[in-house]
Amino acid sequence: MLAVLQEAGAGPEHMVRMTWYIIDRDEYNARLKELGQVYREVMGRHFPAMTCVQVAGLVEPRAKVEIEVTGVVPE
């Protein structure tokens, strides 16, 4: 999503909502430090409204997380 926003002249600060779909809440919680580090590398100190939902499975069989993002591109 960040690459798409950058093509439109926007950045991570233009992401207004994220929904994280995870398949294993315990693994997610155990790896929060790792996730936080990667998040900060990509997003900096921008924190849009976020929701995290545990699901039974994702479309990609090997995926552990899927992130849905809503972005608003400035005019």
N, C-alpha and C positions, 0 to 999 in steps of 0.2 A: 504494500500500500504506500509506503514511503516513496518508493521509486515512481509510482504513478503520480503522487502529489508533486514530487519534484519536477516532473515533466510539465506540470501545469503552473510552475512557479511558486508552489506552496511547500510547506515543510511539516515536521511533526506537530508543530503548534496548531496546525489546521485539522488535526484529528480531534473530533469532538466526542466520540463515543467508541468504546471497544467492548466486545463480548468475547471472552475466552471460554472455549469449550474444551474441557479436559476429560481424560478417561480414567485417571487415577488420582483422587484427591490426596492420598497419603504421599505419593511420589511428588506431586506438585508442591505440597507443603515442605517436603524434605529438600527440595531443590530451589527454594525461594531465593537463597543467596545467589546462586548461579543465574537464575532468571532475572533477578534484580540488576545484576551486573550487565547482562546483555541488553536489558530494557534501557538502562541509562546510556549505554553506548549508542543506541538507535534513537531514543526519544529525548535524551537529556533530562531536564527537570520538568518536563511537561507531563501532566497527569490528567487525561480526559476522564469523563465519567466511565467507569468500568464495572462490568459484571463478570463473574466466573461461575460456570455451570458444569457440573459433572454429568457426562453422558455415557451411554453404554458403548458407543463406538463412533468412529469418524469415517468419512468417505475413503480416505487413504488408509489401507489396512495397517501400515506401520506407524502412522501418525499418533502422537500422544497429546497434541494440542492443536486447535484450530482457532484463529483469531479473526473475528469479524470487526471491521472498522468502518465508521462513518466519518468522512472528511468533508470539510466545507472550504472550497477554494475561493480565495479573495478575487474580487473583480479587478 
